[in-house]
């Protein structure tokens, strides 16, 4: 039975921080089909287009009919744990620090047998629920969980290595004036976050729901203005070594068209708040989080960017938002590569128009701030890299995959 995760002990400030260690990383290009599925929270393996047999591990030709048509498709997640073993000795440096480690052979309901990491509440011969997880090196790995929930199962130490559950972790939310930031603070507190730092610029200026935000358990208001390099650096000096999860909620939404008077100034202001603000955050906090990736099971875990789904498909009525978030998306890919050295995950949460004042001129459906907050916490608990929230975001994702040119034309009309 899984034990509840304990409150982390205070780190000895005189103790030298170790170098972050990562699991073995080499994968074939074909195997990255698993990586894509794991990033989105899907369980997908190869299925032959000729004989329709599922196959694992990933390969370039079907072992039954030798066809080279092996697309990755969603597969049944059930299976039986045919064999279970616990590793106590290993030559690998990463796993040596985390022993004992459970692995097993699972007979999947769709046919193949696969070696997987195994949750501590699973027993040999029992049915299990399979998922694809991203390990700390960013590579896809099979994980076997109990078929039904067990007490404190989310606190299994092997499972936490694959996820970024906020339970007993310290979190920084960059903008407490934002309704989404306020909803996140409440949801994270309910999820068991140990301490929640909420950034607020110009603290002398009151804002809606300020008192309710301050009354949330574990919340601490801190000064943070992403347009001010000194403000960001000072906060990183104060709490950078404590932050386990950073959630960038900062936004700047100003409707307008490309040929409007002042369009250049408008997009410059938007970029200053979003893109350059995110860069200041990365320069101040990311190096410390990378180093803290070696701080055992309670080290730095994740960085979250909240982005508009129109970063993927420009909406002319909100052109400056689309352009700035497209730039932020590119920056997030750059940052993900840097954070990977410390085993820190980066998750992008894409949403459609929010149910806030700046989107009031757009027609529904819209995403409630509480719904976005819930989706972000769920994504952290599952260890995802990409989360799409709301009908608009999921529709654009589907249409972008099917025909990007049709989406470009239709969304511009």
Protein Blocks (a to p, Z undefined) as FASTA:
>chain_A
ZZdddddddddfkbccdddddddfbdcfklmmmmmmmmnopacddddfklopacddddfb
dfklopabdcdddddfbdcdfbccddfbdfbfklmmmcccdddddddfklpacdddddfk
bcehiacdddddddfkopacdddddfbdcehklmpmklmmmmccfghpacddfblkbmkl
mmmmmmmmmnopabdcdddehklbccehklmmmmpghiacddddfkbmklmmmmmmmmmm
mpmbdcdfbdcddeddfklghklmmmmmmmmmmmmmmmmmmmmmmmmmmmmmmnojkbcf
bdcddddfklmoccfklmmmmmmmmmmmmmmmmmmmmmmmnopacddddddddddfklmm
pccddddfklmmmmmmmmmmnopabdcedjklmmmmmmmmmommlmmmmmmZZ
